[in-house]
């Protein structure tokens, strides 16, 4: 296991982060605890979750994932052995997250409420990394993340207000650091500007999608990451499972996410996905690797990635994913991957 510094903080995170968004939907609490036990035994010290998990989010299940983690902490008594990252939802029309509010916002009232609820569910008195799950301002995200569409919203909560709340939470000892997620270069630099100008907390990390099927992070955000020490926590390094090859030709394995939740994976169902995967699969076979090994090690080898967030619904998947990080990367693989990328750029942004 490798450990990388998170931004300019004193936190060192394992290069493998245990993702949790299936816990409470596809995975039981027993499954979750088995996964944490195994990951920690292997040297993983970083667990990522969110107040809305599991996904797909629903009124009935939101918060269950944090509860499972909190019960593990209470059961094992190993809070000091793990770095916990969780997230507060950005602007949304989900009316079950906040009392007496139909829209969630990144303002003082909503963030304060969210932190208190997460602390309660996680059974801890502090959160190591508190992330803004997505911005308060409307931007194109998830299945519609290519390009930029401008929305001139007048009621956007300014970063200065959001950061002031986070500063108070840091000073109160309820969070150690805050991070961004699903953010743009402008958003990251705006936060860094406020940190420098107004003495507000400095963002050490950004959690965005990054994989062989989606390298949009390299177009602007990678330079920000490296020059400003804002570490990438890469989510969906297997492209929602597509880079295992299991969904090729429209296959829908029983119990898989695309079979259970067909509307969830729109970003991975675009026409260019299968042709790109076939080329990466051929490269992996030629190199004596599995497609999973190639996909994970590509992400792990990028200089701006501090940790790859891996998720699994079975222990066999978790073992396979973690073993993939032991793969050796080299210049030949790098050149071959880039050639395929140029022919099939970002088919699943």
C-alpha positions in Angstrom: 0.0 0.0 0.0 1.2 3.5 -0.9 0.3 6.6 1.1 0.1 10.1 -0.4 -0.2 13.5 1.2 -3.6 15.0 0.9 -3.0 18.5 -0.6 -0.9 20.5 1.8 -2.4 18.9 4.9 -0.7 16.6 7.4 -3.0 13.7 6.3 -1.5 10.8 4.3 -4.2 8.7 2.6 -3.8 5.2 1.2 -3.7 5.2 -2.6 -6.8 3.0 -2.4 -9.9 4.5 -0.8 -12.8 2.3 0.1 -16.0 3.5 -1.7 -19.3 2.8 0.0 -22.2 4.0 -2.1 -23.7 0.5 -2.5 -24.0 0.0 1.3 -27.6 0.1 2.3 -28.9 -0.7 -1.2 -26.9 -3.6 -2.7 -24.9 -4.4 0.4 -26.0 -5.1 4.0 -24.4 -3.8 7.1 -22.7 -7.2 7.5 -21.2 -6.9 4.0 -20.0 -3.4 4.7 -18.2 -4.4 7.9 -16.6 -7.4 6.2 -15.3 -5.0 3.5 -13.9 -2.5 6.0 -12.2 -5.2 8.0 -10.6 -6.6 4.9 -9.5 -3.3 3.5 -8.1 -2.1 6.8 -6.1 -5.3 7.2 -4.6 -4.7 3.8 -3.5 -1.2 4.8 -6.4 1.0 3.5 -6.8 3.9 5.9 -9.3 6.0 3.9 -13.1 5.5 3.6 -15.3 7.7 1.5 -19.1 8.2 2.0 -21.8 10.8 1.8 -25.0 11.9 3.5 -27.1 10.9 0.5 -25.6 7.3 0.2 -26.5 4.7 -0.8 -27.0 5.4 -4.5 -29.5 5.7 -6.2 -30.6 8.1 -3.4 -34.0 7.7 -1.9 -35.9 9.2 1.1 -35.9 5.8 2.8 -32.3 4.9 2.5 -30.3 8.1 2.6 -27.9 8.1 5.5 -27.8 4.3 5.9 -24.2 4.1 4.6 -22.9 6.5 7.2 -24.8 4.6 9.8 -23.1 1.3 8.8 -19.7 3.0 9.1 -20.6 4.5 12.4 -21.7 1.1 13.7 -18.3 -0.3 12.6 -16.5 2.4 14.4 -18.5 1.8 17.6 -18.0 -2.0 17.3 -14.3 -2.0 16.5 -13.1 1.1 18.4 -10.7 2.0 15.6 -11.6 5.6 14.8 -8.0 6.6 14.9 -7.1 4.0 12.3 -9.3 5.4 9.5 -9.6 8.7 7.7 -13.3 9.4 7.1 -14.4 11.5 4.2 -18.1 12.4 3.8 -20.1 14.9 1.7 -22.9 17.4 2.0 -25.3 17.6 -0.9 -25.2 20.7 -3.1 -28.3 22.4 -4.5 -31.0 19.8 -5.1 -34.8 19.4 -5.1 -34.7 16.5 -2.7 -36.9 17.6 0.2 -35.9 15.0 2.8 -32.4 16.1 3.7 -33.3 19.3 5.6 -36.1 20.1 8.0 -38.6 22.5 6.5 -36.7 23.0 3.3 -37.7 21.7 -0.2 -34.3 22.7 -1.7 -30.9 21.9 -0.3 -28.3 24.7 -0.4 -24.7 25.2 0.7 -25.5 27.9 3.2 -24.9 28.1 7.0 -28.1 26.6 8.1 -28.0 23.6 5.8 -24.4 22.8 6.1 -24.5 23.0 9.9 -27.5 20.7 10.0 -25.8 18.3 7.6 -22.6 18.1 9.6 -24.4 17.4 12.9 -26.4 14.6 11.3 -23.4 13.0 9.7 -21.5 13.1 13.0 -24.4 11.4 14.7 -24.7 8.7 12.1 -20.9 8.1 11.9 -20.7 8.0 15.7 -17.7 10.3 15.8 -17.0 13.8 17.1 -15.0 14.8 14.0 -14.9 14.3 10.2 -11.5 14.2 8.6 -12.5 15.5 5.1 -15.9 17.2 4.6 -16.7 17.6 0.9 -19.1 19.6 -1.1 -20.7 16.9 -3.1 -21.6 19.2 -6.0 -21.8 23.0 -6.3 -24.6 25.3 -5.2 -24.5 26.9 -8.7 -26.0 24.9 -11.6 -23.4 23.3 -13.9 -23.7 20.4 -16.2 -22.8 17.2 -14.3 -22.7 13.4 -14.4 -24.3 12.2 -17.7 -24.1 15.7 -19.2 -20.6 16.8 -18.1 -19.0 17.5 -21.5 -18.6 21.1 -22.4 -20.1 24.0 -20.5 -23.5 25.6 -20.4 -23.8 28.9 -18.6 -26.6 29.4 -16.1 -26.9 32.9 -14.8 -28.6 32.1 -11.5 -28.9 35.2 -9.2 -29.4 33.3 -5.9 -26.2 31.2 -5.9 -24.7 30.9 -2.4 -21.2 32.6 -2.8 -18.1 30.6 -2.0 -17.2 33.1 0.6 -20.3 32.3 2.6 -19.9 28.5 2.3 -16.2 28.7 3.2 -17.0 30.9 6.3 -19.2 28.1 7.6 -16.6 25.5 7.0 -14.0 27.7 8.7 -16.2 27.8 11.8 -16.6 24.0 11.7 -12.8 23.6 11.5 -12.4 25.9 14.5 -15.0 24.0 16.4 -13.1 20.8 15.8 -16.0 19.1 13.9 -14.2 18.8 10.6 -10.4 18.8 10.0 -10.4 19.8 6.3 -12.9 20.4 3.6 -12.8 19.2 -0.1 -14.6 19.7 -3.3 -16.4 17.2 -5.6 -17.8 17.4 -9.1 -16.1 20.8 -9.5 -14.6 22.8 -12.3 -11.3 24.6 -12.6 -13.0 27.9 -12.0 -14.6 26.6 -8.8 -11.3 25.3 -7.4 -9.5 28.5 -8.2 -12.3 30.6 -6.7 -12.0 28.7 -3.5 -8.2 29.0 -3.4 -8.6 32.8 -4.1 -10.8 33.2 -1.0 -8.4 31.1 1.1 -5.5 33.4 0.1 -7.4 36.7 0.2 -9.7 36.2 3.2 -7.8 33.6 5.3 -10.5 31.0 4.8 -9.8 27.2 4.7 -7.6 26.0 1.9 -9.1 23.1 -0.2 -6.7 20.1 -0.2 -8.7 17.8 -2.5 -11.2 17.4 -5.3 -13.3 14.3 -5.9 -14.2 14.0 -9.6 -14.8 11.2 -12.0 -11.6 10.0 -13.8 -10.9 6.8 -15.8 -9.8 5.5 -19.2 -13.3 6.4 -20.3 -13.3 9.9 -18.9 -10.1 12.0 -18.8 -11.8 15.4 -18.7 -9.9 16.1 -15.5 -6.8 16.5 -17.5 -8.2 19.5 -19.4 -7.5 22.2 -16.8 -8.1 20.6 -13.5 -4.9 18.5 -13.7 -2.7 21.7 -13.9 -4.6 23.2 -11.0 -4.1 20.0 -9.0 -0.4 19.9 -9.5 0.4 23.6 -9.3 -1.8 24.3 -6.3 -1.5 20.9 -4.5 -5.2 20.0 -4.7 -5.2 16.2 -4.8 -7.6 14.3 -7.0 -9.7 11.6 -5.3 -10.7 9.7 -8.4 -14.1 8.2 -8.4 -15.4 5.6 -11.0 -11.9 4.5 -12.0 -13.6 1.5 -13.6 -16.2 3.6 -15.3 -19.1 2.3 -13.3 -17.9 -1.3 -13.8 -17.7 -0.9 -17.6 -14.0 -1.4 -17.5 -14.4 -4.9 -16.2 -15.9 -5.7 -19.6 -19.0 -7.1 -18.1 -21.4 -4.8 -19.9 -20.0 -5.2 -23.5 -22.6 -5.8 -26.2 -25.4 -4.8 -23.9 -24.9 -7.6 -21.4 -26.6 -7.1 -18.1 -25.3 -9.5 -15.5 -27.9 -10.4 -12.8 -27.4 -8.2 -9.8 -25.2 -5.7 -11.5 -25.9 -1.9 -11.1 -27.0 -1.4 -14.7 -29.4 -4.4 -14.4 -30.8 -3.2 -11.1 -30.8 0.5 -11.9 -31.0 1.0 -15.7 -31.4 4.8 -15.4 -28.4 5.3 -13.2 -25.7 4.6 -15.8 -26.6 6.9 -18.7 -23.1 8.4 -18.8 -21.7 4.9 -19.5 -24.2 4.0 -22.3 -22.9 6.3 -25.0 -22.1 4.9 -28.5 -18.3 5.3 -28.2 -18.0 3.3 -24.9 -17.9 -0.3 -26.2 -15.4 0.4 -29.0 -13.0 2.1 -26.6 -13.3 -0.7 -24.1 -12.6 -3.3 -26.7 -9.3 -1.5 -27.6 -8.3 -1.3 -23.9 -9.2 -4.9 -23.5 -7.0 -5.9 -26.4 -4.1 -3.8 -25.0 -4.5 -5.5 -21.6 -4.5 -9.0 -23.1 -1.4 -8.2 -25.2 0.3 -6.9 -22.1 -0.6 -9.9 -20.0 -3.0 -8.0 -17.8 -6.6 -8.0 -17.1 -8.8 -5.1 -18.2 -9.4 -4.3 -14.5 -5.6 -4.2 -13.8 -5.0 -1.8 -16.8 -7.8 0.5 -15.8 -7.0 0.8 -12.1 -3.2 1.1 -12.6 -3.7 3.8 -15.2 -5.5 6.0 -12.7 -3.1 5.1 -9.9 -0.1 6.1 -12.0 -1.3 9.7 -12.6 0.8 12.2 -10.6 -2.3 14.3 -9.6 -4.1 11.3 -8.1 -3.8 10.9 -4.3 -6.3 8.0 -4.0 -8.6 5.9 -6.2 -12.0 5.3 -4.8 -13.0 1.7 -5.4 -16.3 0.1 -4.7 -17.4 -3.5 -4.7 -20.6 -5.4 -4.0 -18.8 -8.7 -3.4 -15.6 -9.6 -1.5 -14.2 -11.2 -4.7 -14.6 -7.9 -6.5 -12.9 -6.1 -3.7 -10.0 -8.5 -3.7 -9.6 -8.2 -7.4 -9.8 -4.5 -7.4 -7.2 -4.1 -4.7 -4.8 -6.6 -6.3 -4.9 -4.6 -9.5 -2.9 -1.8 -7.8 0.1 -4.1 -7.6 0.5 -4.0 -11.4 3.6 -2.4 -12.8 3.1 0.6 -15.1 5.6 1.6 -17.8 6.1 4.0 -20.6 5.0 1.5 -23.2 1.6 1.1 -21.5 1.4 4.9 -21.2 2.0 5.4 -24.9 -0.5 2.7 -25.9 -3.2 4.0 -23.6 -2.7 7.5 -25.0 -3.0 6.3 -28.6 -6.4 4.7 -27.8 -7.5 7.8 -26.0 -6.7 10.0 -29.0 -8.8 7.7 -31.2 -11.6 7.5 -28.7 -11.5 10.6 -26.4 -13.7 10.5 -23.3 -16.6 8.4 -24.5 -18.2 8.4 -21.1 -17.8 11.9 -19.6 
